[in-house]
């Protein structure tokens, strides 16, 4: 059978992040981390993955490690 309607490949996009209060987080935002003793961080986007970069220690942590198991939001608070 000939397929007349082909599905268009979807463009990959970075995930939509929400802080602990449900506010959207975007690249360049300032947040306060509640894990890994990062303190105040800047959100950076590299490729399709977000990273939290500490302003004090320059430590870099992936957004995957900051997911809250219950809500699915990030364990950070937007400043």
N, C-alpha and C positions, 0 to 999 in steps of 0.2 A: 504494500500500500504506500502511496506517495504521501509524504507529509507536506501539506500546503503551508501550515503555520508552524514555523520553527521558533523555538524559544531563543530570545536574545540572551547572550551571556551577560550576567550581572556584573557591574563594576564593583570591585571590592572596596569597601569603605571602612574607616576606623570605627571601633565600637562607640556607642553613645554612653558616656560615663555620667553617673550621678553621685553626688556626695552623700554623706550619711543622712542629711536632711532632705534629700531628693532634688537638690538644685543641680542643673546641668553643669558639667565641667568641660572646658575646652582647652586647647593648647594655649599656653601663655598665662593661664590663670595662676593665682597664688592660693595655695591651700596649706592647712596645718595637718600634718600626718598624725594619726593615732597609733601607728605601729612603727617598729624598727628604729625608734629614737631619731627620726629624721627632722622633726621640728617643722619649721616653715619651708615649703617646697614650691618649686615652679614646675608646672606641667609642660612636658615637651613631647612632641609627636615626631617619631622617626619611622618613616615608611607608613605602616598601618598599625603601629603599636605605640601606646602612650607610656611615658616614663615619668616618675616623680624624682626630681633632682633636688637634694637638700641644699639650702642656701648656706648652712653652717659647715657641714662636713663634705659637701660635693658628692655624697653617696647617691647612686642611681638605682632605683627600684622599679620593676615593671608593674603595670597596673594589675596584672593577674594576681600578684601576691597581696594586693590590698582589698580583695573582694570580701565582703561580709557574707558569711554563709547563710544567714537567715534572710536578709533583705535582698541580697544580690547587688547592693550599692557599694561604693568604695568607702573604706575606713579613713576618710579624710573629711575635713570641714573647710568649706570655701571661705577665704578671708575677704 
